[in-house]
Amino acid sequence: MRNELDISLEKRYVKEEAFKEGLAEGEAKGKVEGSNARSEEIARKMQAAGMDSDLIKQMTGVEL
């Protein structure tokens, strides 16, 4: 039969693992959002420099 300490330690472990998983998901999402923002910034600069919109989309994946 499990005692209260075992149960408490198991709950703590589960919480820590959930936190680590959430942190990893947040970091991955942040990297994607940052990459997208950078691509948009580059696309705007390319557009301001007079580059063709189709070429910008092909190179950055961003449609302006």
PDB file with one MODEL, atoms N, CA, C and O in Angstrom:
MODEL        1
ATOM      1  N   MET A   1       0.840  -1.165   0.000  1.00  0.00           N
ATOM      2  CA  MET A   1       0.000   0.000   0.000  1.00  0.00           C
ATOM      3  C   MET A   1       0.901   1.250   0.000  1.00  0.00           C
ATOM      4  O   MET A   1       1.882   1.324   0.740  1.00  0.00           O
ATOM      5  N   ARG A   2       0.552   2.198  -0.825  1.00  0.00           N
ATOM      6  CA  ARG A   2       1.363   3.413  -0.934  1.00  0.00           C
ATOM      7  C   ARG A   2       1.067   4.348   0.230  1.00  0.00           C
ATOM      8  O   ARG A   2      -0.070   4.479   0.681  1.00  0.00           O
ATOM      9  N   ASN A   3       2.114   4.980   0.690  1.00  0.00           N
ATOM     10  CA  ASN A   3       1.895   5.923   1.776  1.00  0.00           C
ATOM     11  C   ASN A   3       1.794   7.348   1.228  1.00  0.00           C
ATOM     12  O   ASN A   3       1.954   7.563   0.027  1.00  0.00           O
ATOM     13  N   GLU A   4       1.537   8.299   2.082  1.00  0.00           N
ATOM     14  CA  GLU A   4       1.329   9.687   1.661  1.00  0.00           C
ATOM     15  C   GLU A   4       2.575  10.279   1.021  1.00  0.00           C
ATOM     16  O   GLU A   4       2.469  11.066   0.080  1.00  0.00           O
ATOM     17  N   LEU A   5       3.750   9.918   1.512  1.00  0.00           N
ATOM     18  CA  LEU A   5       4.990  10.430   0.935  1.00  0.00           C
ATOM     19  C   LEU A   5       5.146   9.965  -0.506  1.00  0.00           C
ATOM     20  O   LEU A   5       5.506  10.759  -1.375  1.00  0.00           O
ATOM     21  N   ASP A   6       4.882   8.701  -0.767  1.00  0.00           N
ATOM     22  CA  ASP A   6       4.960   8.174  -2.134  1.00  0.00           C
ATOM     23  C   ASP A   6       4.000   8.919  -3.053  1.00  0.00           C
ATOM     24  O   ASP A   6       4.364   9.293  -4.168  1.00  0.00           O
ATOM     25  N   ILE A   7       2.800   9.128  -2.594  1.00  0.00           N
ATOM     26  CA  ILE A   7       1.789   9.825  -3.391  1.00  0.00           C
ATOM     27  C   ILE A   7       2.219  11.259  -3.644  1.00  0.00           C
ATOM     28  O   ILE A   7       2.087  11.762  -4.760  1.00  0.00           O
ATOM     29  N   SER A   8       2.731  11.916  -2.621  1.00  0.00           N
ATOM     30  CA  SER A   8       3.189  13.296  -2.752  1.00  0.00           C
ATOM     31  C   SER A   8       4.341  13.402  -3.742  1.00  0.00           C
ATOM     32  O   SER A   8       4.364  14.310  -4.573  1.00  0.00           O
ATOM     33  N   LEU A   9       5.289  12.488  -3.658  1.00  0.00           N
ATOM     34  CA  LEU A   9       6.427  12.493  -4.583  1.00  0.00           C
ATOM     35  C   LEU A   9       5.982  12.226  -6.020  1.00  0.00           C
ATOM     36  O   LEU A   9       6.498  12.833  -6.959  1.00  0.00           O
ATOM     37  N   GLU A  10       5.042  11.332  -6.183  1.00  0.00           N
ATOM     38  CA  GLU A  10       4.536  11.037  -7.522  1.00  0.00           C
ATOM     39  C   GLU A  10       3.835  12.256  -8.107  1.00  0.00           C
ATOM     40  O   GLU A  10       4.032  12.576  -9.280  1.00  0.00           O
ATOM     41  N   LYS A  11       3.032  12.930  -7.318  1.00  0.00           N
ATOM     42  CA  LYS A  11       2.337  14.136  -7.792  1.00  0.00           C
ATOM     43  C   LYS A  11       3.351  15.215  -8.183  1.00  0.00           C
ATOM     44  O   LYS A  11       3.195  15.894  -9.198  1.00  0.00           O
ATOM     45  N   ARG A  12       4.384  15.355  -7.364  1.00  0.00           N
ATOM     46  CA  ARG A  12       5.418  16.355  -7.662  1.00  0.00           C
ATOM     47  C   ARG A  12       6.113  16.022  -8.972  1.00  0.00           C
ATOM     48  O   ARG A  12       6.352  16.908  -9.793  1.00  0.00           O
ATOM     49  N   TYR A  13       6.438  14.753  -9.171  1.00  0.00           N
ATOM     50  CA  TYR A  13       7.088  14.321 -10.412  1.00  0.00           C
ATOM     51  C   TYR A  13       6.203  14.617 -11.623  1.00  0.00           C
ATOM     52  O   TYR A  13       6.681  15.115 -12.641  1.00  0.00           O
ATOM     53  N   VAL A  14       4.934  14.312 -11.508  1.00  0.00           N
ATOM     54  CA  VAL A  14       3.993  14.540 -12.616  1.00  0.00           C
ATOM     55  C   VAL A  14       3.919  16.032 -12.933  1.00  0.00           C
ATOM     56  O   VAL A  14       3.902  16.419 -14.102  1.00  0.00           O
ATOM     57  N   LYS A  15       3.875  16.869 -11.899  1.00  0.00           N
ATOM     58  CA  LYS A  15       3.819  18.319 -12.106  1.00  0.00           C
ATOM     59  C   LYS A  15       5.091  18.825 -12.779  1.00  0.00           C
ATOM     60  O   LYS A  15       5.030  19.654 -13.687  1.00  0.00           O
ATOM     61  N   GLU A  16       6.238  18.327 -12.335  1.00  0.00           N
ATOM     62  CA  GLU A  16       7.504  18.743 -12.933  1.00  0.00           C
ATOM     63  C   GLU A  16       7.592  18.340 -14.399  1.00  0.00           C
ATOM     64  O   GLU A  16       8.048  19.116 -15.238  1.00  0.00           O
ATOM     65  N   GLU A  17       7.154  17.131 -14.696  1.00  0.00           N
ATOM     66  CA  GLU A  17       7.187  16.665 -16.090  1.00  0.00           C
ATOM     67  C   GLU A  17       6.236  17.495 -16.957  1.00  0.00           C
ATOM     68  O   GLU A  17       6.571  17.840 -18.091  1.00  0.00           O
ATOM     69  N   ALA A  18       5.068  17.811 -16.433  1.00  0.00           N
ATOM     70  CA  ALA A  18       4.117  18.637 -17.173  1.00  0.00           C
ATOM     71  C   ALA A  18       4.694  20.021 -17.409  1.00  0.00           C
ATOM     72  O   ALA A  18       4.524  20.591 -18.487  1.00  0.00           O
ATOM     73  N   PHE A  19       5.373  20.564 -16.409  1.00  0.00           N
ATOM     74  CA  PHE A  19       6.011  21.874 -16.549  1.00  0.00           C
ATOM     75  C   PHE A  19       7.081  21.830 -17.635  1.00  0.00           C
ATOM     76  O   PHE A  19       7.138  22.714 -18.490  1.00  0.00           O
ATOM     77  N   LYS A  20       7.925  20.807 -17.601  1.00  0.00           N
ATOM     78  CA  LYS A  20       8.981  20.678 -18.606  1.00  0.00           C
ATOM     79  C   LYS A  20       8.389  20.558 -20.008  1.00  0.00           C
ATOM     80  O   LYS A  20       8.901  21.152 -20.956  1.00  0.00           O
ATOM     81  N   GLU A  21       7.311  19.790 -20.133  1.00  0.00           N
ATOM     82  CA  GLU A  21       6.661  19.618 -21.434  1.00  0.00           C
ATOM     83  C   GLU A  21       6.078  20.944 -21.908  1.00  0.00           C
ATOM     84  O   GLU A  21       6.218  21.308 -23.075  1.00  0.00           O
ATOM     85  N   GLY A  22       5.431  21.655 -21.008  1.00  0.00           N
ATOM     86  CA  GLY A  22       4.860  22.954 -21.364  1.00  0.00           C
ATOM     87  C   GLY A  22       5.928  23.952 -21.755  1.00  0.00           C
ATOM     88  O   GLY A  22       5.747  24.732 -22.689  1.00  0.00           O
ATOM     89  N   LEU A  23       7.041  23.929 -21.042  1.00  0.00           N
ATOM     90  CA  LEU A  23       8.150  24.822 -21.361  1.00  0.00           C
ATOM     91  C   LEU A  23       8.711  24.513 -22.744  1.00  0.00           C
ATOM     92  O   LEU A  23       8.984  25.427 -23.522  1.00  0.00           O
ATOM     93  N   ALA A  24       8.882  23.245 -23.048  1.00  0.00           N
ATOM     94  CA  ALA A  24       9.405  22.848 -24.361  1.00  0.00           C
ATOM     95  C   ALA A  24       8.448  23.267 -25.475  1.00  0.00           C
ATOM     96  O   ALA A  24       8.881  23.739 -26.526  1.00  0.00           O
ATOM     97  N   GLU A  25       7.152  23.094 -25.244  1.00  0.00           N
ATOM     98  CA  GLU A  25       6.163  23.504 -26.245  1.00  0.00           C
ATOM     99  C   GLU A  25       6.190  25.015 -26.442  1.00  0.00           C
ATOM    100  O   GLU A  25       6.098  25.503 -27.568  1.00  0.00           O
ATOM    101  N   GLY A  26       6.317  25.748 -25.345  1.00  0.00           N
ATOM    102  CA  GLY A  26       6.380  27.206 -25.432  1.00  0.00           C
ATOM    103  C   GLY A  26       7.609  27.684 -26.180  1.00  0.00           C
ATOM    104  O   GLY A  26       7.530  28.615 -26.982  1.00  0.00           O
ATOM    105  N   GLU A  27       8.743  27.051 -25.921  1.00  0.00           N
ATOM    106  CA  GLU A  27       9.975  27.411 -26.618  1.00  0.00           C
ATOM    107  C   GLU A  27       9.848  27.136 -28.112  1.00  0.00           C
ATOM    108  O   GLU A  27      10.257  27.956 -28.934  1.00  0.00           O
ATOM    109  N   ALA A  28       9.290  26.001 -28.460  1.00  0.00           N
ATOM    110  CA  ALA A  28       9.120  25.647 -29.878  1.00  0.00           C
ATOM    111  C   ALA A  28       8.195  26.647 -30.563  1.00  0.00           C
ATOM    112  O   ALA A  28       8.467  27.094 -31.678  1.00  0.00           O
ATOM    113  N   LYS A  29       7.108  26.991 -29.895  1.00  0.00           N
ATOM    114  CA  LYS A  29       6.165  27.960 -30.465  1.00  0.00           C
ATOM    115  C   LYS A  29       6.836  29.320 -30.634  1.00  0.00           C
ATOM    116  O   LYS A  29       6.641  29.989 -31.649  1.00  0.00           O
ATOM    117  N   GLY A  30       7.622  29.725 -29.650  1.00  0.00           N
ATOM    118  CA  GLY A  30       8.331  30.995 -29.725  1.00  0.00           C
ATOM    119  C   GLY A  30       9.319  31.041 -30.878  1.00  0.00           C
ATOM    120  O   GLY A  30       9.457  32.067 -31.544  1.00  0.00           O
ATOM    121  N   LYS A  31      10.002  29.936 -31.112  1.00  0.00           N
ATOM    122  CA  LYS A  31      10.954  29.874 -32.228  1.00  0.00           C
ATOM    123  C   LYS A  31      10.234  30.022 -33.566  1.00  0.00           C
ATOM    124  O   LYS A  31      10.707  30.728 -34.456  1.00  0.00           O
ATOM    125  N   VAL A  32       9.100  29.358 -33.701  1.00  0.00           N
ATOM    126  CA  VAL A  32       8.326  29.446 -34.940  1.00  0.00           C
ATOM    127  C   VAL A  32       7.822  30.874 -35.148  1.00  0.00           C
ATOM    128  O   VAL A  32       7.929  31.425 -36.244  1.00  0.00           O
ATOM    129  N   GLU A  33       7.271  31.465 -34.087  1.00  0.00           N
ATOM    130  CA  GLU A  33       6.754  32.829 -34.197  1.00  0.00           C
ATOM    131  C   GLU A  33       7.876  33.814 -34.520  1.00  0.00           C
ATOM    132  O   GLU A  33       7.687  34.732 -35.319  1.00  0.00           O
ATOM    133  N   GLY A  34       9.036  33.627 -33.905  1.00  0.00           N
ATOM    134  CA  GLY A  34      10.176  34.493 -34.182  1.00  0.00           C
ATOM    135  C   GLY A  34      10.662  34.347 -35.614  1.00  0.00           C
ATOM    136  O   GLY A  34      11.002  35.331 -36.270  1.00  0.00           O
ATOM    137  N   SER A  35      10.690  33.130 -36.085  1.00  0.00           N
ATOM    138  CA  SER A  35      11.112  32.877 -37.459  1.00  0.00           C
ATOM    139  C   SER A  35      10.138  33.506 -38.447  1.00  0.00           C
ATOM    140  O   SER A  35      10.550  34.100 -39.444  1.00  0.00           O
ATOM    141  N   ASN A  36       8.849  33.375 -38.169  1.00  0.00           N
ATOM    142  CA  ASN A  36       7.840  33.981 -39.040  1.00  0.00           C
ATOM    143  C   ASN A  36       7.956  35.500 -39.050  1.00  0.00           C
ATOM    144  O   ASN A  36       7.858  36.130 -40.103  1.00  0.00           O
ATOM    145  N   ALA A  37       8.166  36.082 -37.878  1.00  0.00           N
ATOM    146  CA  ALA A  37       8.307  37.537 -37.786  1.00  0.00           C
ATOM    147  C   ALA A  37       9.527  38.004 -38.570  1.00  0.00           C
ATOM    148  O   ALA A  37       9.479  39.029 -39.251  1.00  0.00           O
ATOM    149  N   ARG A  38      10.610  37.255 -38.473  1.00  0.00           N
ATOM    150  CA  ARG A  38      11.833  37.621 -39.204  1.00  0.00           C
ATOM    151  C   ARG A  38      11.612  37.515 -40.711  1.00  0.00           C
ATOM    152  O   ARG A  38      12.075  38.369 -41.467  1.00  0.00           O
ATOM    153  N   SER A  39      10.915  36.483 -41.146  1.00  0.00           N
ATOM    154  CA  SER A  39      10.619  36.335 -42.578  1.00  0.00           C
ATOM    155  C   SER A  39       9.771  37.499 -43.076  1.00  0.00           C
ATOM    156  O   SER A  39      10.004  38.015 -44.169  1.00  0.00           O
ATOM    157  N   GLU A  40       8.796  37.911 -42.285  1.00  0.00           N
ATOM    158  CA  GLU A  40       7.951  39.045 -42.667  1.00  0.00           C
ATOM    159  C   GLU A  40       8.758  40.339 -42.738  1.00  0.00           C
ATOM    160  O   GLU A  40       8.559  41.158 -43.635  1.00  0.00           O
ATOM    161  N   GLU A  41       9.670  40.510 -41.783  1.00  0.00           N
ATOM    162  CA  GLU A  41      10.519  41.697 -41.782  1.00  0.00           C
ATOM    163  C   GLU A  41      11.395  41.742 -43.035  1.00  0.00           C
ATOM    164  O   GLU A  41      11.530  42.784 -43.678  1.00  0.00           O
ATOM    165  N   ILE A  42      11.977  40.615 -43.364  1.00  0.00           N
ATOM    166  CA  ILE A  42      12.818  40.542 -44.567  1.00  0.00           C
ATOM    167  C   ILE A  42      11.986  40.792 -45.816  1.00  0.00           C
ATOM    168  O   ILE A  42      12.420  41.502 -46.724  1.00  0.00           O
ATOM    169  N   ALA A  43      10.789  40.209 -45.863  1.00  0.00           N
ATOM    170  CA  ALA A  43       9.918  40.398 -47.026  1.00  0.00           C
ATOM    171  C   ALA A  43       9.561  41.877 -47.198  1.00  0.00           C
ATOM    172  O   ALA A  43       9.536  42.377 -48.323  1.00  0.00           O
ATOM    173  N   ARG A  44       9.287  42.576 -46.105  1.00  0.00           N
ATOM    174  CA  ARG A  44       8.968  44.011 -46.199  1.00  0.00           C
ATOM    175  C   ARG A  44      10.170  44.799 -46.719  1.00  0.00           C
ATOM    176  O   ARG A  44      10.011  45.721 -47.519  1.00  0.00           O
ATOM    177  N   LYS A  45      11.358  44.442 -46.271  1.00  0.00           N
ATOM    178  CA  LYS A  45      12.564  45.117 -46.742  1.00  0.00           C
ATOM    179  C   LYS A  45      12.800  44.851 -48.226  1.00  0.00           C
ATOM    180  O   LYS A  45      13.211  45.742 -48.969  1.00  0.00           O
ATOM    181  N   MET A  46      12.538  43.625 -48.645  1.00  0.00           N
ATOM    182  CA  MET A  46      12.696  43.271 -50.052  1.00  0.00           C
ATOM    183  C   MET A  46      11.706  44.062 -50.905  1.00  0.00           C
ATOM    184  O   MET A  46      12.048  44.550 -51.982  1.00  0.00           O
ATOM    185  N   GLN A  47      10.480  44.182 -50.411  1.00  0.00           N
ATOM    186  CA  GLN A  47       9.450  44.935 -51.123  1.00  0.00           C
ATOM    187  C   GLN A  47       9.854  46.404 -51.215  1.00  0.00           C
ATOM    188  O   GLN A  47       9.707  47.025 -52.268  1.00  0.00           O
ATOM    189  N   ALA A  48      10.360  46.958 -50.120  1.00  0.00           N
ATOM    190  CA  ALA A  48      10.791  48.356 -50.107  1.00  0.00           C
ATOM    191  C   ALA A  48      11.956  48.585 -51.068  1.00  0.00           C
ATOM    192  O   ALA A  48      12.128  49.685 -51.592  1.00  0.00           O
ATOM    193  N   ALA A  49      12.749  47.548 -51.295  1.00  0.00           N
ATOM    194  CA  ALA A  49      13.876  47.653 -52.222  1.00  0.00           C
ATOM    195  C   ALA A  49      13.439  47.481 -53.669  1.00  0.00           C
ATOM    196  O   ALA A  49      14.250  47.586 -54.588  1.00  0.00           O
ATOM    197  N   GLY A  50      12.140  47.212 -53.865  1.00  0.00           N
ATOM    198  CA  GLY A  50      11.617  47.125 -55.224  1.00  0.00           C
ATOM    199  C   GLY A  50      11.612  45.731 -55.823  1.00  0.00           C
ATOM    200  O   GLY A  50      11.427  45.590 -57.032  1.00  0.00           O
ATOM    201  N   MET A  51      11.805  44.712 -55.028  1.00  0.00           N
ATOM    202  CA  MET A  51      11.805  43.346 -55.559  1.00  0.00           C
ATOM    203  C   MET A  51      10.385  42.925 -55.942  1.00  0.00           C
ATOM    204  O   MET A  51       9.400  43.400 -55.377  1.00  0.00           O
ATOM    205  N   ASP A  52      10.314  42.037 -56.899  1.00  0.00           N
ATOM    206  CA  ASP A  52       9.051  41.499 -57.391  1.00  0.00           C
ATOM    207  C   ASP A  52       8.349  40.692 -56.295  1.00  0.00           C
ATOM    208  O   ASP A  52       8.977  39.892 -55.600  1.00  0.00           O
ATOM    209  N   SER A  53       7.042  40.914 -56.151  1.00  0.00           N
ATOM    210  CA  SER A  53       6.259  40.247 -55.104  1.00  0.00           C
ATOM    211  C   SER A  53       6.294  38.722 -55.225  1.00  0.00           C
ATOM    212  O   SER A  53       6.352  38.021 -54.215  1.00  0.00           O
ATOM    213  N   ASP A  54       6.259  38.212 -56.445  1.00  0.00           N
ATOM    214  CA  ASP A  54       6.309  36.754 -56.627  1.00  0.00           C
ATOM    215  C   ASP A  54       7.651  36.182 -56.169  1.00  0.00           C
ATOM    216  O   ASP A  54       7.703  35.105 -55.574  1.00  0.00           O
ATOM    217  N   LEU A  55       8.723  36.901 -56.446  1.00  0.00           N
ATOM    218  CA  LEU A  55      10.045  36.463 -56.026  1.00  0.00           C
ATOM    219  C   LEU A  55      10.158  36.511 -54.489  1.00  0.00           C
ATOM    220  O   LEU A  55      10.737  35.617 -53.872  1.00  0.00           O
ATOM    221  N   ILE A  56       9.606  37.551 -53.899  1.00  0.00           N
ATOM    222  CA  ILE A  56       9.611  37.668 -52.433  1.00  0.00           C
ATOM    223  C   ILE A  56       8.888  36.483 -51.809  1.00  0.00           C
ATOM    224  O   ILE A  56       9.377  35.877 -50.856  1.00  0.00           O
ATOM    225  N   LYS A  57       7.715  36.157 -52.356  1.00  0.00           N
ATOM    226  CA  LYS A  57       6.939  35.025 -51.831  1.00  0.00           C
ATOM    227  C   LYS A  57       7.718  33.732 -52.000  1.00  0.00           C
ATOM    228  O   LYS A  57       7.748  32.901 -51.092  1.00  0.00           O
ATOM    229  N   GLN A  58       8.341  33.558 -53.140  1.00  0.00           N
ATOM    230  CA  GLN A  58       9.098  32.329 -53.407  1.00  0.00           C
ATOM    231  C   GLN A  58      10.278  32.212 -52.436  1.00  0.00           C
ATOM    232  O   GLN A  58      10.580  31.115 -51.968  1.00  0.00           O
ATOM    233  N   MET A  59      10.932  33.304 -52.136  1.00  0.00           N
ATOM    234  CA  MET A  59      12.131  33.255 -51.295  1.00  0.00           C
ATOM    235  C   MET A  59      11.818  33.213 -49.795  1.00  0.00           C
ATOM    236  O   MET A  59      12.563  32.602 -49.029  1.00  0.00           O
ATOM    237  N   THR A  60      10.732  33.853 -49.371  1.00  0.00           N
ATOM    238  CA  THR A  60      10.454  33.962 -47.935  1.00  0.00           C
ATOM    239  C   THR A  60       9.216  33.188 -47.489  1.00  0.00           C
ATOM    240  O   THR A  60       9.055  32.897 -46.304  1.00  0.00           O
ATOM    241  N   GLY A  61       8.353  32.858 -48.431  1.00  0.00           N
ATOM    242  CA  GLY A  61       7.095  32.218 -48.076  1.00  0.00           C
ATOM    243  C   GLY A  61       6.052  33.216 -47.606  1.00  0.00           C
ATOM    244  O   GLY A  61       4.958  32.825 -47.200  1.00  0.00           O
ATOM    245  N   VAL A  62       6.378  34.494 -47.659  1.00  0.00           N
ATOM    246  CA  VAL A  62       5.490  35.559 -47.185  1.00  0.00           C
ATOM    247  C   VAL A  62       4.846  36.229 -48.387  1.00  0.00           C
ATOM    248  O   VAL A  62       5.521  36.626 -49.337  1.00  0.00           O
ATOM    249  N   GLU A  63       3.539  36.345 -48.324  1.00  0.00           N
ATOM    250  CA  GLU A  63       2.816  37.044 -49.383  1.00  0.00           C
ATOM    251  C   GLU A  63       2.424  38.418 -48.873  1.00  0.00           C
ATOM    252  O   GLU A  63       1.733  38.559 -47.863  1.00  0.00           O
ATOM    253  N   LEU A  64       2.885  39.426 -49.599  1.00  0.00           N
ATOM    254  CA  LEU A  64       2.587  40.808 -49.202  1.00  0.00           C
ATOM    255  C   LEU A  64       1.453  41.374 -50.015  1.00  0.00           C
ATOM    256  O   LEU A  64       1.067  42.526 -49.818  1.00  0.00           O
TER     257      LEU A  64
ENDMDL
END
